[in-house]
Amino acid sequence: MADAIQDIADRTKDEVPQENKDTKKKEKKEKKEKKDKPAQKPKQQQGAKTAQVDTKGITVKKDDDLAEWYQQMLSKGSFISYYDVSGCYILEPASYSIWQTIQTWFDSKIKTLGVRNCYYPLFISQDNLQKEKDHIEGFAAEVAWVTLGGTTKLEKPIAIRPTSETAMYKDFHDKIQSHRDLPLKRNQWNNVVRWEFRNPMPFIRSREFLWQEGHTAHLTEESAGEEVLQILDFYAGVYEYLLAVPVIKGRKTVNEQFPGAYYTTTIEGFIPSTGRGIQAATSHCLGQHFAKMYDITVEDPAPRKEGEAGTKPRLHVWQNSWGLTTRSIGVAMLVHGDDKGAVIPPRVAEVQAVLVPVGITAKTSEEDKKAHYDKMTSMAASLVEAGVRAETDNREHYNAGWKFNEYELRGVPLRIEFGPKDAAAGVVTTVRRDNGAKTTVPIADLAKGIPELLETMQNEMFDKAKKEYEAHRVQLTDWSKVVSTLNGKNVLIIPHCLDGQCADDVKDETAALAKKEAGNSPEDKKAPSMGAKALCIPFEQPDLPAGTKCLRPSCGKDAQKWVQFGRSY
């Protein structure tokens, strides 16, 4: 498959509100073709007031053109709308509600650790941001600066936060005066701006995005380390429990860790359509680096030794930071979506089940129709009472087929069809969005049967995605097979020395090999030339025989761990 990022880049660099230019060209072409064809009476449900033709459906297949498919799925499914600032998007209720569900779940988890929510200003002074050189160098190219206040040029530009370490740690210095003030645990739900000049991709890479950023201070390395891993487990829960997306937990190699961090832990996802890894969330131990920079110290609380006098030594605190972004929504969309549109996991769907009337015809009396609709309203109410986010769709100007297509496009997990024959039998017909499976459920059992069916869907969606990820994690000990394995849409598990420069060399050398091995056929020209970067050192390690060398031929060092490498977003 062609390099998906570049495809998306080509389509998004000249964004226009609502739809991209390629989509408009296709629709214009479709309109012309329809105009040239003899008029055909569209199929419709009897009794529908107006004939409906589906003009909203996705016009390309996921495997044929991932970039176009992704944008159509998000815009036509009403998850985003385009904005007139490139790289910025309007999050519509259907996607924002997913973020709210994530926020509610994760917020309840971190509160069990004593984390308290707060809010720090959007703006960071130039002096403060540039105080920590190593840290800001990691963001320098992405920082957006305010240079004017109205029409007045500012004496010093003010940065819009790309992250809040430098904004918060001066305040930590003021708040932490004693070991009794520890641990200090803060989190904020906010937006950040990273003015990337790489090409945007909704949710995956945008100039403004939503996230939470946690910042904590601890007395000891042990306390900080425990929290780092606990937060990582919570992040894995967001993806696996809520979004039905499997992840691999691990630690970043030195060359890939957060700027200024002591070490970085990560969860790594996988996009099967492209065979690429994707960083899903990170939890960093910052060590004492920032504490020394901002002089965040406390008096040593250890009891004095017998005969010890004088001022007790002051200790620099240990700090963590951790963050999860709206990228999580994009990952779930890419993993689960199909040619019909989005497939939303039930636990995060804004609407989990929609009741749609069928079999209502022009011959149906108004009295019977009302009784039918009232029955549906009653069923929806019983589902809501049972904890299901359910709605009814009694719109008569759309036929049933049009509604089916709309809800498939929007990814609503469960469609519940109810017609006169169903009413007579005392059942409803359910249709699963993830696999199209149909079944009947007695009306008397709806409050129990529908929640159980939604849970079954959630678990089976995760199991399917997990099996696919596992099938594409290839353990490799033959360097000559690296590129062909990557081209097979896999990520690699290879023995590695853990040297940061060597990891960078693996990326460069595999990129060069991919370019060299590409032939002259049209398919070969589409093959991505991106190299394999170090994604993580997985916590779960296969056995590594003694004496195993780093897989990169020119390295020659002993391998220390198995490392997951792959093309990535």
Secondary structure, DSSP 8 states (H G I E B T S, - for coil): ---HHHHHHHHHTT--SSS-HHHHHHHHHHHHHHHHS--------TT-SS-----SS--S-TTT-HHHHHHHHHHHTTSEEE-SSTT-EEE-HHHHHHHHHHHHHHHHHHHTTT-EE----SEEEHHHHTTSHHHHHTTGGG-EEEEEETTEEEEEEEEE-S-SHHHHHHHHHHH--SGGG-SEEEEEEEEEE----S--BTTTB-SEEEEEEEEEEESSHHHHHHHHHHHHHHHHHIIIIIS----EEEE--GGGS-TT-SEEEEEEEEETTTTEEEEEEEEEEEETHHHHHTT-EEE--S---TT--S---EEE-EEEEEEEETHHHHHHHHHH-BTTB----GGG-S-SEEEEE-S--TTS-HHHHHHHHHHHHHHHHHHHHTT--EEE---SSS-HHHHHHHHHHHT-SEEEEE-HHHHHHTEEEEEETTT--EEEEEGGGHHHHHHHHHHHHHHHHHHHHHHHHHHTEEE---GGGHHHHHHTT-EEEEEE---HHHHHHHHHHHHHHHHHH--SSHHHHHS-----EEEEEESS-----TT-B-SSTTT--B--EEEEEE-B-
